Amino acid sequence: MQRAPLRREADAYKGTRRAFNKGLGAALAVFGMGVPAVLAAGGGPLIVVLGDSLSAGFGLADAQSSFPPRLEAALRNRGILAQVINAGVSGDTSAAGRSRLGWSLVPDTSLVIVELGANDALRAIKPEATYANLDAILAELKKRNIPALLAGMLAPPNLGEEYGAAFRDVYTRLAAAYQVPLYPFFLDGVAAQPQYLQGDGKHPNELGVEIVVANILPAVIAALGQGT
């Protein structure tokens, strides 16, 4: 495991979190609680993507090429006038996502896509800890009657078969426990495919994002109750 890319992502994480907090604070200061009303003004479903760098758009030159806006465009092409909110922060672990869940949601949220865990695996965090954090997130969403779509992640092969199996089982166990739909692997069709990855070999490039969106789209539509 190379340390330099992790340091770069850690720096990006700090910068993204500062920008995220600053932007949210500025919006609330100007519009107060009217911000969610503006977001919901279109009348379509509101989707919050609670994620890490994979969904936040780390390394992409254009923010509009990241997963949330591309998913929004794909849904609109299907006639679903959804608004997809990017609540992804580069470098976030499941614990960090759990800590900011409350202020990442907006009123009338129709669906939360939970895309967390990649950084847990990169740091070899115990699967039981990842389970506990994602469990808390899903429990809170259930309490608020907000539907969830759980996006699974796979551990790097160098962590061994035992860790990999335990980490994969985190998502299947949680999906069964909460009866939420599971998209088994967020990077399906993209991982280990150089043409769809940035130079770090981890994050999707623009083409990779389009593949992620195309693959997960039926699951998102089904989770919205729109059918396929």
Summary of the structure (lengths in Angstrom):
residues: 228
radius of gyration: 16.7
end to end distance: 40.0
largest distance: 50.8
contacts: 737
relative contact order: 0.14
helix: 57%
strand: 11%
